[in-house]
Amino acid sequence: MQIFEKFYKARDTTDIYDNSRQLIINSCGYEKFEYYNNSHARENGRKDYQIIYFVNGKGVFKFEGIEKEVNKGSIVVFVPGQPQFYNYNYRDNTENYFVHFTGYAAGEHLSHSGFFNGYRKGQDCTESYYIAGSNPHPACFIGIHEDCINLFKTMILEMQLREPYFEARISAALAELIAVMGRHREYCNNNELRKPDEGIKKVVEEMYRKYNQNFPVEYYAGISNLSLFWFSHKFREVTGMTPTGYIRQIRLDRAKYLLSNTSLNVNEIAYETGYQNTTYFSFLFRNITGMSPICYRKIMIDKRGVQSGDQVSAKDVDQ
């Protein structure tokens, strides 16, 4: 028996190509197979794109005439017109999430995320997107990730409730899903890439939240559950900067934004970015950018052609 615990269609016809918007979901859901086998044989494929994400069990697929077993933690990406031959055995307790989608930017999203190289921009909707040999490895391993599962759940829930602008919400979730899956795939396939340590990610988030507060490096080391030595080493390895240098860069970027987009004076901006001493802030700003805060503001005003109203006025430069 095939159990569709959550299967929803965005439209009555689910196998269509529609280029009226960037990304359009035809259907998506979660399925679990019990008691009976299930198979699909589509010699000419479908008119839309399809992603299948295995969270348990496995499936047997035939790609370019070669049979391949696709296991838990893997995804399969089919493009329009690509032959689809696959089956599930109920003994494998297979569970997966899937989405069928279309849109004039669907191919670009997948291609930019590294999933296939057969996309042809501007192709007529009556043609097949599939070029023999262009998608020889539609299956790849990315692992089991909560962010992917949660994005599927978001799409399913939005399609179930159909609240105002739900189509925009599910399109945004799909775009994020493709990008996130592409990232996980890249980490799995590229040994030179090092996935950021979760502890360091928490530290970076904390730094952005509290950049204007003066915490010692030991405070951030404690968040990462590392010793001061290993934290400093790991942080530089991940970001290319020291913890102090990273916070300084956050403050500098914030100061540039405030100088360019507000009428706050230099004293106020120094305080806002965590510096009690305006002279030291100005010295640091000049040392890094090569110009004083006031000079930087003048240049930004000239570039933007600020005149009046709620934008920064020329008189604010001298404050």
Summary of the structure (lengths in Angstrom):
residues: 319
radius of gyration: 25.9
end to end distance: 73.7
largest distance: 77.5
contacts: 934
relative contact order: 0.09
helix: 43%
strand: 20%
